[in-house]
Amino acid sequence: MDLSVWIVAISLLAVGLIAGFFMHRSDFCFVGAFRDLLLFRSFHRFGSLILAITVAATLIEMARLLGWLQPYPFSWYGTPSMVNVFGGFLFGIGMVFAGGCVVGVLYKFGGGSVLAGAAIVGLLVGSGIYAEFHPAWIQVAKALRLHDHATTLPQLIDIGPFWPIILFIGLGGYVSLYLRRQGKQELMGQPDGYIPLWISAVVLAFLGLATIMITGLPMGVTTTYAKTAAWIETLAFPEHVAGLTFFNAKAVSLSLPTLTREMSGNAGAQWDVVALLQAPLIVGIVGGAMLSAALLGELKFFWKLPLRQVVMVFCGGVIMALGSRMTPGCNLWHLLGGVPILAAQSLLFVLGLFPGTWLGGIMLKRILI
């Protein structure tokens, strides 16, 4: 690897370390934000998520106005399809069962949660399962496509992005300020070492912008789960993997602002631009959470867990992986990357996320009680 590749990898590792540290100290949980809102009418996590999205939208729009974003809208956001809603619905169910999203299970695993490790294994298995029916699902996505070329809401209504995003920022800012004045963004009785949720929300928004400036894309991790699944499956069934379209699709080229050469990549089991963009983030998030837990003296792994609970969390990981691949994209990619630019796929994903999280919570109650 040349020097510019190393710079990108180390920079993203640093982003992941900071993100993992702050998420662990605040327990900044995406699934908790939706679950607590829908099942317990609690706004303390959801309000911080709104703040993170609003700050991210503000930072990204400022960067766009300064001419720092090329291309805009970001690459890898596709045209909207109804499968985005279904994928978000499945993802919502899965993340409730798993006890965390695709990023949440990383920082929880780094903090010592063996259950989060079971969810990660489920994410790998689910990614492998999706590869078996990927070609058929692509045809479904095409049949349910809502537009041929527009990728954002402003493009769909044929206007510039400035005023719709300013309106979105204003609405998000008003809601965040209202919830903060009502005292609904924080819990009482905060433990030692706790970092307020609103601080972590702002930090994550700035880390999102840093990632965009480094790579030209928002933060994302799910394709690396698929790449890992492909690598593991190749060890046992190399001929079968070689025949799967998902793992052997035509590589997508990408020019990163900080790279001296163009790179390409796909979901296959090799080091490429996808692995470069996502693997350092994953390692960093786990490492940052481990550092946080170690400094607090809380880094302990407990292996004696009820089998029923392990199976439930594992299944949640499988469902979450299917949802992220069928959308495509995860909550991090859509909530802190797509929603701030009003990407149509991301808005539809969130539309499915609400009922999915609600149903997942109802199902979880019936299983546990």
Residue pairs with C-beta under 8 A, 6 or more apart in sequence:
1 9
2 260
2 261
4 258
4 259
4 260
4 261
5 259
5 276
7 258
8 214
8 215
8 256
8 258
8 259
8 276
8 277
9 276
9 280
10 280
11 210
11 214
11 258
12 211
12 214
12 215
12 276
12 277
12 280
12 281
12 284
13 280
13 281
13 283
13 284
13 287
14 284
15 207
15 210
15 211
15 214
15 219
15 280
15 281
15 284
16 280
16 281
16 282
16 283
16 284
16 285
16 286
16 287
16 288
17 284
17 285
17 287
17 288
17 291
18 203
18 207
18 284
18 288
19 103
19 107
19 203
19 204
19 207
19 219
19 281
19 284
19 285
19 288
20 106
20 107
20 110
20 284
20 285
20 286
20 287
20 288
20 289
20 290
20 291
20 292
21 288
21 289
21 291
21 292
22 28
22 195
22 199
22 200
22 203
22 204
22 288
23 29
23 103
23 104
23 107
23 200
23 204
23 285
23 288
23 289
24 107
24 108
24 110
24 111
24 288
24 289
24 292
24 293
25 193
25 194
25 195
25 200
25 292
26 194
26 195
26 196
26 197
26 199
26 200
28 45
28 48
28 197
28 200
28 201
28 204
29 45
29 100
29 101
29 104
30 49
30 95
30 100
30 101
30 103
30 104
30 331
30 332
30 335
31 95
31 96
31 98
31 99
31 100
31 101
31 104
31 357
32 45
32 104
33 45
33 46
33 48
33 49
34 46
34 92
34 353
34 354
34 357
35 96
35 357
35 360
35 361
36 42
36 43
36 44
36 45
36 46
37 43
37 45
37 46
38 354
38 357
38 358
38 361
39 358
39 361
42 184
43 179
43 182
43 184
43 185
44 184
44 185
44 186
44 187
44 197
45 197
47 175
47 176
47 179
47 180
47 184
47 185
47 197
48 185
48 197
48 198
48 200
48 201
49 201
49 335
50 172
50 175
50 176
50 179
51 172
51 176
51 185
51 198
51 201
51 202
52 201
52 202
52 204
52 205
52 335
52 336
53 172
53 205
53 335
53 336
53 339
53 340
54 169
54 172
54 173
54 176
55 201
55 202
55 205
55 206
56 204
56 205
56 208
56 209
56 336
56 337
56 340
57 165
57 168
57 169
57 172
57 339
57 340
57 341
58 169
59 205
59 206
59 208
59 209
60 69
60 208
60 209
60 212
60 340
60 341
61 161
61 162
61 165
61 166
61 169
61 340
63 69
63 209
63 212
63 213
64 72
64 161
65 162
68 213
69 212
69 216
70 216
70 257
71 216
72 341
73 151
73 152
73 155
73 341
73 343
74 212
74 216
74 217
74 218
74 337
74 341
74 343
75 216
75 217
75 254
76 217
76 252
77 151
77 152
77 338
77 343
77 345
77 346
78 151
78 328
78 345
79 145
79 146
79 147
79 148
79 149
79 150
79 151
79 344
79 345
80 145
80 146
80 147
80 150
80 151
80 156
80 344
80 345
80 347
80 348
81 141
81 142
81 144
81 145
81 146
81 345
81 348
82 144
82 146
82 348
83 137
83 140
83 141
83 144
83 326
83 327
84 327
84 344
84 345
84 346
84 348
84 349
84 352
85 348
85 349
85 351
85 352
86 326
86 352
87 323
87 324
87 325
87 326
87 327
87 328
87 329
87 349
87 352
88 323
88 327
88 334
88 348
88 349
88 350
88 351
88 352
88 353
88 356
89 323
89 352
89 353
89 355
89 356
89 359
90 319
90 320
90 322
90 323
90 326
90 352
90 356
91 101
91 319
91 320
91 323
91 324
91 327
91 330
91 331
91 349
91 352
91 353
91 356
92 323
92 352
92 353
92 354
92 355
92 356
92 357
92 358
92 359
92 360
93 316
93 319
93 323
93 356
93 357
93 359
93 360
93 363
94 126
94 316
94 317
94 318
94 319
94 320
94 321
94 322
94 323
94 356
94 360
95 101
95 102
95 104
95 316
95 320
95 331
95 357
95 360
96 316
96 357
96 360
96 361
96 363
96 364
97 312
97 313
97 315
97 316
97 319
97 320
97 360
97 363
97 364
98 105
98 116
98 119
98 122
98 313
98 316
98 317
98 319
98 320
99 105
99 108
99 115
99 116
99 119
99 313
99 316
100 108
100 116
100 119
101 320
101 330
101 331
101 332
102 123
102 221
102 222
102 225
102 320
102 324
102 330
102 331
102 332
103 221
103 285
103 330
103 331
103 332
104 116
105 113
105 116
105 117
105 119
105 120
105 123
105 317
106 116
106 120
106 221
106 282
106 285
106 286
106 289
107 285
107 286
107 288
107 289
108 115
108 116
108 289
109 116
109 117
109 120
109 286
109 289
110 285
110 286
110 287
110 288
110 289
110 290
110 292
110 293
111 289
111 290
111 292
111 293
111 298
111 299
112 293
112 298
112 299
112 300
112 301
112 302
114 301
114 302
114 303
114 305
115 305
115 309
115 310
115 313
116 313
118 310
118 313
118 314
118 317
119 313
119 314
119 316
119 317
119 320
120 225
120 317
121 314
121 317
122 313
122 314
122 315
122 316
122 317
122 318
122 319
122 320
122 321
123 222
123 225
123 317
123 318
123 320
123 321
124 225
124 228
124 229
124 232
124 317
124 321
125 229
125 314
125 317
125 318
125 321
126 317
126 318
126 319
126 320
126 321
126 322
126 325
127 222
127 225
127 226
127 228
127 229
127 321
127 325
128 226
128 229
128 230
128 232
128 233
129 318
129 321
129 322
130 137
130 226
130 246
130 321
130 322
130 325
130 326
131 226
131 229
131 230
131 244
131 246
131 247
131 267
132 244
134 244
134 245
134 246
134 325
135 245
135 246
137 326
146 344
147 156
147 344
149 155
150 156
150 344
151 343
151 344
151 345
152 161
152 341
152 342
152 343
152 344
153 164
153 342
153 343
153 344
153 347
154 160
154 161
154 164
154 165
154 342
155 344
156 344
157 164
161 341
161 342
164 342
165 340
165 341
165 342
168 342
176 185
179 185
180 198
185 197
185 198
186 196
186 197
186 198
190 196
192 296
193 292
193 295
193 296
204 336
205 336
207 219
208 218
208 219
208 336
208 337
211 217
211 218
211 219
211 281
212 218
212 337
213 257
214 256
214 257
214 258
215 256
215 257
215 258
215 277
216 254
216 255
216 256
216 257
217 254
217 277
217 337
218 332
218 333
218 336
218 337
218 338
219 281
219 332
219 333
219 336
219 337
220 277
220 278
220 329
220 330
220 332
220 333
220 337
221 278
221 281
221 282
221 330
221 332
222 321
222 324
222 325
222 328
222 329
222 330
222 333
223 267
223 274
223 278
224 274
224 275
224 278
224 279
224 282
225 321
226 246
226 247
226 267
226 321
226 325
227 267
227 268
227 269
227 270
227 274
227 275
228 269
230 241
230 247
230 267
230 268
230 269
231 269
233 240
233 241
234 241
234 269
241 247
241 269
242 248
246 267
247 266
247 267
247 268
247 269
248 266
248 268
249 266
249 267
249 268
250 266
251 264
251 265
251 266
251 272
252 264
252 265
252 266
253 262
253 263
253 264
254 262
254 263
254 264
254 265
254 273
255 262
256 263
256 273
263 272
263 273
263 276
264 272
264 273
265 272
265 273
265 274
265 275
265 276
266 272
266 274
267 274
290 299
293 299
312 364
312 367
323 356
324 330
327 334
327 345
327 349
329 338
329 345
329 346
329 349
331 349
331 353
333 346
334 343
334 345
334 346
334 349
334 350
335 346
335 350
337 343
337 346
338 345
338 346
338 347
338 349
339 346
339 347
339 350
